[in-house]
Amino acid sequence: MKRIALVVLTSALFTGCASVKMEGAETTAKAKQFAPPAAGNAGLYVYRDSFVGRALKKDILVD
């Protein structure tokens, strides 16, 4: 039983390690543009710069 638990734990640790291909400079620059909203509308820009903030997905509801 301990051996199975060790294998499962080790497998779980390795599945958490992944690398993601970064986008190119052109795509990054386009994503960072924030055009002003039309008259009578508002704009909302959400930026999370902390280590944990990038990993956690949050639902943002605007009424």
MODELLER restraints for C-alpha pairs under 7 A, 6 or more apart:
rsr = mdl.restraints
at = mdl.atoms
rsr.add(forms.Gaussian(group=physical.xy_distance, feature=features.Distance(at['CA:37:A'], at['CA:43:A']), mean=5.72, stdev=0.5))
rsr.add(forms.Gaussian(group=physical.xy_distance, feature=features.Distance(at['CA:48:A'], at['CA:54:A']), mean=6.16, stdev=0.5))
